Amino acid sequence: MKLIHDDTLEFEEISSDSESIQVSRKSYRIPVKDRETSLLIMNGSTYPLVDISVEGVCIGIDATAPLTSADITPDCKIILGEQHFEGLVGEVMHSSLDGDGNWICGIQWQQMDEATFTALDQALLRLRKEIFADA
C-alpha cells in the first residue's frame, strides 16, 4: 500500500515470487483438544500442541523463552495420547502472539521418514474424524 498525497490508499498486487509461496500453508492444521496429552518434545523441553498437520505444528511457548525463527531442531518427538512419533527434524517458522495474547510458535517439518509420515497421517485422519463426529 502506498499513501497518496490526498490521503487515499493505492493497493498493490502481492507478488507471487517463490518467497511469498513458501509462506502459505499447504494443509489444514487440526486443532488439538487435549493439550495435556498432545505434546512436542524438542531440545529437552515439552510444549503443548495447539494444532497439528503432517507438515508441522503450532505449540504454546513461554513468553520468557521464545524460540528463534529459522532454528533447525533435530530429534523432535510428537506425543498424541498413547502414540509417539520420533525422529522429526523441525524448523521454527515463527514465534508470535495469538489473538488471546499467548505466545505460540509454528514449526515446519524438514525431515520425516516415510513410516513416520504414514503413521502420523493415519493418526491425524482419526483426529479429523473425531472432530467432525463431535460437530
C-alpha positions, 0 to 999 in steps of 0.5 A: 500500500502506498499513501497518496498525497490526498490521503487515499490508499493505492493497493498493490498486487502481492507478488507471487515470487517463490518467497511469498509461496513458501509462506502459505500453508499447504494443509489444514492444521487440526486443532488439538483438544487435549493439550495435556496429552498432545505434546512436542518434545524438542531440545529437552523441553515439552510444549503443548500442541495447539494444532497439528498437520503432517507438515508441522505444528503450532505449540504454546511457548513461554513468553520468557523463552521464545524460540528463534525463527529459522532454528533447525531442531533435530530429534523432535518427538510428537506425543498424541495420547498413547502414540509417539512419533520420533525422529522429526527434524523441525524448523521454527517458522515463527514465534508470535502472539495469538489473538488471546495474547499467548505466545505460540510458535509454528514449526515446519517439518524438514525431515520425516521418514516415510513410516513416520509420515504414514503413521502420523497421517493415519493418526491425524485422519482419526483426529479429523474424524473425531472432530467432525463426529463431535460437530 
